[in-house]
Amino acid sequence: MKKLFPIILLLLWCFAATAQENGKVSKLHSNVRGGVRIGLTTSQISGDNLSGYHQFGAYAGLYVSFPLTQNWKWMIQPEINFNMKGSHTYFPKGLQEGQQTYSLSLYYVEVPLFIRWNCYKGLTFELGPSFNINVFHREKFDGDADLHVQPFRWYEVAFFAGVNYLFKDHYGIFFRYTHSIVPVRVPNNVTNHLISKQRNDAMMIGFYYQF
């Protein structure tokens, strides 16, 4: 995984440079727009026999928008984001109340590609796939890391859907939902109910700034 970090840093630099350059030429009606976003993630794991969006984390990234039509009604938007997902519960199903706590942390670098529709005066809807790289995962029972559980895949294939509202030219708010297409962990002759065919299920909300 260490070999991935130089690539990730290079992509972040390219996105930032593009966004900064776009800010400089915006008065010349550039056909490229860029921005940054930051927010909060609340997530769960679908298939772990637990329920509830109880795992909270950070969400941040950079994006560049390209128009597909002259009036910016339709856009294509590649991004690179950092997202903290996982699962958390105080009383796992099948155990007596107060007997055990469980938490799962999954950190991803995500590279989604959105098709966006500018619906009405700054209101946009978006949909697209994403290829995500798992850069960190940790599973804890009663506060202690368990190193014997089956590991997660190093990647995730997911879809995103969201809505954005841009106001005052540069500032906006967003809401997004994402769900894994390919399971992030699949059982391998394991009967533990926490290790079943599992997928990330998360919601993100926050702010963005468009250059």
C-alpha positions, 0 to 999 in steps of 0.5 A, a space after each residue: 500500500 505504501 506504493 500508492 501514496 505517491 500516486 495519491 499525492 500526485 493526483 491531489 496535486 494535479 486536481 489542486 493545480 487545475 482548480 487553482 488555475 481555473 480560479 485565475 481564468 474564471 473571468 475569461 469564461 473558462 470551460 473548466 471549474 474546480 473546487 474543494 469539499 469537506 463534510 461528515 460521513 455516517 456509515 454502517 456495514 450492510 451484511 454484518 447483522 448490525 444496523 444503524 449509521 453509528 460510525 462517524 468520520 470525516 469526508 474531504 476532497 477535490 473536484 473538477 467539472 467539465 461541461 457536456 453542454 454549452 449551458 452547463 446543464 449537463 456536466 461530467 465531474 471526476 473527483 478524488 476524496 478521502 472518506 472514513 467509513 465503518 460500523 459501530 455498535 454497543 450491543 451486537 446482536 446475539 450478545 447480552 446487553 453491555 457484554 461487548 462493544 464492536 467498532 470497525 474503521 475503514 479509510 478510503 481514497 475514492 476516485 468517483 466519476 459523476 454525471 451531473 444535471 443542473 436542475 434549477 439555479 444552482 440545484 444539481 443532481 449527480 450519479 456515478 461509479 467510484 473506484 476506492 482504495 482501502 488505505 486502512 482498516 481496523 476492527 475492535 472488540 471491547 476496545 482491543 484490536 482483533 488481528 485474527 478476523 478476515 481482512 477486507 478487500 484492498 479496493 471497493 467498487 461503489 456507486 454514488 448519488 447526491 444533490 448539491 446546492 450552490 449559493 452566492 457564486 462560490 459556496 454550496 452544500 451537498 448530500 451524498 449516498 454511497 453503497 458498495 457494488 462489490 462486497 468489501 469482505 466475503 466469508 471464507 469458511 467462517 461462521 462468525 455472524 460478523 463476517 458475512 458478505 459485507 458492503 459499505 453503506 454511507 451518507 455524507 453531508 457538508 460544504 463545498 467551495 467552487 473556484 
